[in-house]
Amino acid sequence: MIHYKLFHTIKDLPDNWNTLPTQDIFLKTSFLQALEQSSPSNINSYYLAVFKNQKIVGIAVLQRVKLYTDDIFRKTSTNIFKVLAKKGISKIVKGNMLVVGNLMHTGQHGFFFLKDEISQEIFLNQIHDAIKYLCIAIKKKHNKKIRIIAFKDYFESDTIHKSEEYFKKENLYKVQVQPNMLFAIPQEWHTKEDYISAFTKKYRDRFKRARKKSNLLQVQELDLEAINKHANTLFNLYECVSDNAGVNTFKLANNHFFSLKSHLKEDFKVFGYFLNNELVGFYTLIVNNNTLETYFLGYHPELQHQYQMYLNMLYNMAIFGIENNFKSIIFARTAMEIKSSIGAKPQTMHIYLKHTNNFIANTVLKLIVKYMNPIREWQERHPFK
């Protein structure tokens, strides 16, 4: 007999949650516990376990996201057409959304199941039943209707695309979003010199110029005590970058980085940039088995250009991945052109979603998604010989 159980907190999860052979750290209780203690104020997580008789055969993370206009559109605009467009969009998308996956990080970090124990169709139907239950429970407890349901983020090679009948039956449509930027590290690279020597002259000169501009900055890894000491500055620097985004759906909690370091320990890295002993920038990394995941960053906006902080951070991320023998680095889906200039390549991604109001056609929602997350025209760079 196949059945599911929903859990609201990590402490209630079955002891065998971590025994499933997934290597994805974002599905492990260490990360989920850290997130539970430092989640954005508008995100609540639910944990789904699927059982075959008494054996756990699949897990999933679902997030209830409360969307507010001020969170969605951080930048203000005086353009009357943009103001009207944003007001119209806000009426449709604001409210409660259920996401299968982690809205805070690019990639498929929503579920895992044992393919030799349960079919994908049966597993997805268990998720469907859990979503249906949550929609009723949230309406009953909070008097809030779930307006949007989404499954995120899938590469073109993901087997989920084989379940066309399921998505068609549930009126969930497939939409392409901005690509994920991946850096596949050649096996023969082990040092910074391997990386630099692979550049063409143009990009090697660019690397040298960037390094020269940043030579007054000191970079150091922050331990738990240092993260706690600089917590307010880290958050303010993160806000400088986050608030500059045209569209956003959450804001991190002030203790987010401290919580991740507390639970993930050496699998979570925070590197600070100091100028005259003052913290002026930082970036974070998550060790996900043999993949290095770039995470949130921040910098002083008035110093960013002068010291080419962002470009130097990207170089440092790449070098860290190479020197520590990772197979690949996930650079996520922003600033694609500059990320391609340091070696990352675009990988197409899709999401599945629907609006629960039948009067709002999927074509309308599709246009809104493309407005909020446009596939921008950009020029891919080719930095290597």
C-alpha positions as MATLAB code, in Angstrom:
seq = 'MIHYKLFHTIKDLPDNWNTLPTQDIFLKTSFLQALEQSSPSNINSYYLAVFKNQKIVGIAVLQRVKLYTDDIFRKTSTNIFKVLAKKGISKIVKGNMLVVGNLMHTGQHGFFFLKDEISQEIFLNQIHDAIKYLCIAIKKKHNKKIRIIAFKDYFESDTIHKSEEYFKKENLYKVQVQPNMLFAIPQEWHTKEDYISAFTKKYRDRFKRARKKSNLLQVQELDLEAINKHANTLFNLYECVSDNAGVNTFKLANNHFFSLKSHLKEDFKVFGYFLNNELVGFYTLIVNNNTLETYFLGYHPELQHQYQMYLNMLYNMAIFGIENNFKSIIFARTAMEIKSSIGAKPQTMHIYLKHTNNFIANTVLKLIVKYMNPIREWQERHPFK';
ca = [
       0.000    0.000    0.000;
       1.351    3.423   -0.997;
       0.510    6.427    1.159;
       1.988    9.771    2.195;
       2.482   11.725    5.399;
       2.911   15.491    5.688;
       5.092   17.070    8.365;
       5.238   20.709    9.469;
       8.542   20.662   11.351;
      11.876   18.880   11.005;
      11.667   17.390   14.486;
       8.634   15.359   13.407;
      10.302   13.816   10.339;
      10.745   10.031   10.316;
      14.194    8.852   11.373;
      14.784    7.283    7.944;
      14.301   10.538    5.985;
      18.070   10.839    5.433;
      18.515    7.169    4.508;
      17.271    7.656    0.950;
      20.261    7.606   -1.428;
      19.965   11.188   -2.643;
      23.158   13.229   -2.576;
      21.273   16.532   -2.691;
      22.123   18.499    0.457;
      19.030   20.669   -0.056;
      16.876   17.630    0.779;
      18.867   16.645    3.869;
      17.597   17.501    7.349;
      20.713   19.562    8.139;
      19.847   22.104    5.441;
      16.088   21.903    6.040;
      16.621   22.505    9.768;
      18.790   25.545    9.036;
      16.162   26.889    6.660;
      13.348   26.252    9.119;
      15.161   28.376   11.717;
      15.937   31.203    9.280;
      13.246   31.122    6.619;
      12.022   34.329    4.968;
       8.955   35.603    6.819;
       6.708   34.870    3.830;
       7.786   31.233    3.290;
       6.636   28.149    5.208;
       7.879   24.674    4.368;
       6.069   21.331    4.481;
       7.787   17.965    4.242;
       6.242   15.047    2.395;
       7.258   11.439    2.924;
       5.858    8.721    0.645;
       5.708    5.174    1.946;
       5.281    1.812    0.258;
       3.848   -0.295    3.057;
       6.113    0.933    5.874;
       9.186    1.663    3.758;
       9.981    5.268    2.839;
      10.334    5.432   -0.962;
      10.178    9.152   -1.692;
      10.417   12.611   -0.165;
       9.432   16.110   -1.261;
       9.615   19.674    0.030;
       6.669   21.996   -0.557;
       6.748   25.693    0.237;
       3.832   27.995    0.885;
       4.863   31.434   -0.339;
       2.919   34.559    0.565;
       3.448   37.018   -2.262;
       3.161   40.721   -1.557;
       3.514   43.589   -4.021;
       6.386   45.199   -2.091;
       8.331   41.935   -2.135;
       7.654   41.116   -5.779;
       8.645   44.524   -7.156;
      11.472   46.064   -5.146;
      12.404   48.812   -7.625;
       9.955   51.634   -8.002;
       9.227   53.171  -11.396;
       7.733   56.487  -12.485;
       6.830   55.128  -15.925;
       3.014   55.114  -15.963;
       2.807   52.046  -18.224;
       5.171   50.069  -15.980;
       3.253   51.152  -12.879;
      -0.050   50.027  -14.407;
       1.502   46.757  -15.613;
       2.868   46.000  -12.148;
      -0.488   46.781  -10.529;
      -2.253   44.459  -12.954;
       0.264   41.680  -12.427;
       0.151   42.085   -8.659;
      -3.610   41.529   -8.636;
      -3.083   38.164  -10.317;
       0.051   36.835   -8.620;
      -0.114   38.273   -5.120;
      -1.503   35.946   -2.519;
      -0.520   32.388   -1.630;
       1.507   30.077   -3.845;
       2.507   26.440   -3.329;
       5.890   25.467   -4.750;
       7.238   21.946   -5.096;
      10.893   22.716   -4.499;
      13.024   25.443   -2.962;
      12.034   28.883   -4.206;
      15.215   30.342   -2.720;
      17.681   28.439   -4.877;
      17.966   27.622   -8.575;
      17.616   23.958   -9.463;
      15.496   20.872   -8.818;
      15.740   20.546   -5.070;
      12.139   19.548   -4.506;
      11.962   15.771   -4.384;
      13.612   12.389   -4.659;
      12.101    8.916   -5.007;
      13.280    5.346   -5.506;
      12.569    4.569   -9.146;
      12.741    0.814   -8.600;
      10.122    1.011   -5.818;
       7.606    3.519   -7.161;
       6.838    4.926  -10.601;
       7.148    8.631  -11.325;
       3.411    8.830  -12.093;
       2.416    7.297   -8.750;
       4.897    9.517   -6.901;
       3.558   12.655   -8.628;
       0.017   11.599   -7.747;
       1.053   11.427   -4.089;
       2.367   14.988   -4.395;
      -0.925   15.971   -6.034;
      -2.891   14.528   -3.108;
      -0.673   16.398   -0.637;
      -1.138   19.680   -2.548;
      -4.915   19.160   -2.575;
      -4.880   18.534    1.185;
      -2.720   21.611    1.842;
      -4.964   23.865   -0.243;
      -7.929   22.858    1.942;
      -5.968   23.027    5.213;
      -4.494   26.479    4.482;
      -7.909   27.824    3.520;
      -9.423   26.414    6.711;
      -6.639   27.538    9.072;
      -5.537   30.843    7.535;
      -8.521   31.711    5.329;
      -6.121   32.003    2.381;
      -6.676   30.480   -1.023;
      -3.739   28.991   -2.924;
      -3.678   30.939   -6.168;
      -0.627   29.501   -7.935;
       0.871   26.001   -7.906;
       4.377   25.476   -9.304;
       6.942   22.725   -9.806;
      10.439   24.188  -10.233;
      13.324   24.011  -11.842;
      14.029   21.230  -14.335;
      16.788   20.754  -16.894;
      15.716   19.551  -20.331;
      17.193   16.121  -19.516;
      15.078   15.685  -16.356;
      12.792   12.644  -16.466;
       9.905   14.690  -15.088;
       9.180   15.867  -18.643;
       8.083   12.320  -19.470;
       5.007   12.820  -17.276;
       3.173   14.933  -19.845;
      -0.149   13.241  -19.067;
       0.082   14.195  -15.384;
       0.749   17.858  -16.082;
      -1.916   17.981  -18.770;
      -4.456   16.407  -16.418;
      -3.601   18.918  -13.697;
      -3.595   21.892  -16.116;
       0.032   22.624  -15.205;
       1.793   24.095  -18.190;
       5.466   24.068  -19.036;
       7.310   27.351  -19.417;
      10.947   28.029  -20.153;
      12.763   30.294  -17.701;
      16.214   31.821  -17.700;
      18.996   29.235  -17.988;
      21.083   27.944  -15.127;
      24.764   28.787  -15.596;
      26.954   25.699  -15.059;
      30.726   25.447  -15.061;
      31.886   21.900  -15.814;
      35.458   21.673  -14.520;
      37.841   19.715  -16.778;
      39.316   16.707  -14.962;
      42.877   17.827  -15.700;
      42.453   21.165  -13.895;
      43.639   21.217  -10.278;
      45.164   24.661   -9.709;
      44.481   28.328  -10.299;
      47.267   28.285  -12.892;
      45.456   25.557  -14.865;
      42.430   27.835  -15.018;
      44.246   31.028  -15.941;
      46.438   29.405  -18.587;
      43.301   28.067  -20.354;
      42.087   31.634  -21.011;
      42.631   33.306  -24.341;
      44.937   36.336  -24.107;
      41.950   38.709  -23.997;
      40.430   37.003  -20.968;
      43.757   36.393  -19.265;
      44.432   40.149  -19.481;
      40.940   40.791  -18.133;
      41.651   38.492  -15.192;
      44.887   40.355  -14.428;
      43.150   43.758  -14.593;
      40.412   42.614  -12.251;
      42.932   41.229   -9.782;
      44.941   44.449   -9.887;
      41.855   46.531   -9.118;
      41.066   44.392   -6.088;
      44.549   44.243   -4.595;
      43.571   46.526   -1.686;
      40.854   44.096   -0.604;
      41.549   41.286    1.856;
      39.527   38.094    1.407;
      39.050   35.734    4.313;
      36.731   32.888    5.187;
      34.400   33.676    8.077;
      33.830   31.119   10.812;
      30.658   30.897   12.892;
      31.878   33.480   15.402;
      32.803   35.956   12.647;
      29.473   35.434   10.884;
      27.688   36.225   14.137;
      29.880   39.287   14.713;
      29.217   40.666   11.220;
      25.578   39.493   10.973;
      24.068   42.961   10.502;
      26.672   44.006    7.935;
      26.249   40.765    5.985;
      22.504   41.299    5.885;
      22.828   44.948    4.828;
      25.238   44.029    2.010;
      22.892   41.256    0.884;
      20.021   43.766    0.879;
      22.015   46.154   -1.322;
      22.092   43.502   -4.046;
      18.674   41.947   -3.402;
      16.779   45.247   -3.400;
      18.363   46.145   -6.723;
      16.641   43.189   -8.400;
      13.617   44.150  -10.473;
      11.578   41.154   -9.287;
      11.908   39.160   -6.095;
       9.650   36.894   -4.100;
      11.283   36.856   -0.639;
      13.826   38.480    1.637;
      16.230   36.431    3.738;
      16.011   36.465    7.510;
      18.774   38.330    9.317;
      20.092   35.091   10.865;
      20.064   33.058    7.640;
      23.837   32.778    7.134;
      24.493   32.079   10.814;
      21.859   29.339   10.815;
      23.292   27.667    7.700;
      26.822   27.729    9.113;
      25.566   26.300   12.425;
      23.929   23.314   10.747;
      25.989   22.707    7.593;
      29.360   23.512    9.184;
      32.107   22.976    6.564;
      29.539   22.418    3.821;
      28.646   26.119    4.016;
      31.298   28.714    3.240;
      31.202   32.472    3.763;
      34.036   34.579    2.343;
      34.270   38.218    3.380;
      35.919   41.103    1.509;
      37.536   43.664    3.790;
      38.772   47.181    3.045;
      40.704   48.820    5.875;
      39.309   46.161    8.232;
      35.728   46.982    7.229;
      33.512   44.268    5.696;
      32.419   45.622    2.284;
      31.377   42.456    0.456;
      30.882   38.710    0.769;
      29.840   35.597   -1.105;
      28.628   32.199    0.047;
      29.022   28.647   -1.250;
      27.296   25.358   -0.448;
      29.097   22.043   -0.865;
      26.609   19.666   -2.483;
      28.460   16.367   -2.838;
      30.785   16.828   -5.864;
      28.963   19.972   -6.993;
      29.724   23.443   -5.676;
      26.622   25.632   -5.405;
      27.040   29.396   -5.405;
      24.576   30.963   -2.984;
      23.779   34.520   -1.868;
      26.249   37.392   -1.976;
      26.397   41.090   -1.220;
      28.631   44.103   -1.694;
      28.864   47.812   -1.069;
      27.359   49.328   -4.253;
      29.688   52.341   -4.301;
      32.777   50.127   -4.134;
      31.635   47.389   -6.521;
      32.795   49.060   -9.740;
      35.987   50.532   -8.338;
      37.274   47.170   -7.124;
      35.420   44.939   -9.644;
      34.151   43.020   -6.637;
      31.520   40.943   -8.406;
      33.846   39.756  -11.168;
      36.535   38.925   -8.626;
      34.005   36.978   -6.560;
      33.135   34.889   -9.626;
      36.822   34.194  -10.264;
      37.282   33.177   -6.630;
      34.296   30.847   -6.778;
      35.692   29.178   -9.891;
      39.174   28.841   -8.379;
      37.772   27.404   -5.140;
      35.866   24.788   -7.134;
      38.934   23.854   -9.175;
      41.372   23.683   -6.254;
      38.969   21.574   -4.197;
      38.313   19.056   -6.986;
      34.630   19.670   -7.601;
      33.177   18.325  -10.836;
      30.994   21.338  -11.511;
      29.930   24.719  -10.176;
      26.333   25.941  -10.244;
      26.329   29.696  -10.871;
      22.492   30.025  -11.056;
      20.521   32.205  -13.427;
      21.441   35.869  -13.012;
      24.111   37.967  -14.797;
      24.555   35.308  -17.464;
      26.949   37.224  -19.713;
      29.536   37.951  -17.039;
      29.248   34.386  -15.736;
      29.885   33.035  -19.218;
      33.029   35.208  -19.321;
      34.537   33.218  -16.440;
      33.643   29.838  -17.977;
      30.005   29.009  -17.145;
      27.673   27.670  -19.840;
      23.868   28.121  -20.045;
      21.621   25.122  -19.428;
      17.941   25.509  -20.338;
      15.437   25.143  -17.501;
      11.655   24.803  -17.264;
       9.000   25.110  -14.606;
       5.416   23.817  -14.485;
       2.673   25.999  -13.039;
      -0.978   26.967  -13.027;
      -3.341   29.538  -11.549;
      -6.179   28.014   -9.542;
      -8.656   30.616  -10.808;
     -10.141   29.046  -13.923;
     -11.009   32.473  -15.312;
      -7.302   33.322  -15.603;
      -6.093   31.507  -18.690;
      -2.742   29.803  -18.651;
      -1.712   32.005  -21.564;
      -2.169   35.064  -19.324;
      -0.153   33.482  -16.511;
       2.521   32.467  -18.994;
       2.889   36.080  -20.148;
       3.129   37.245  -16.540;
       5.850   34.704  -15.741;
       7.822   35.868  -18.762;
       7.393   39.484  -17.628;
       8.606   38.671  -14.123;
      11.367   36.317  -15.260;
      12.190   37.306  -18.839;
      14.550   35.261  -20.992;
      16.871   38.145  -21.744;
      18.898   38.597  -24.862;
      22.559   38.301  -23.970;
      25.842   37.512  -25.643;
      27.584   34.360  -24.521;
      31.311   34.777  -23.998;
      33.942   32.161  -24.855;
      36.918   32.785  -22.578;
      38.937   29.627  -23.216;
      41.313   28.759  -26.030;
];
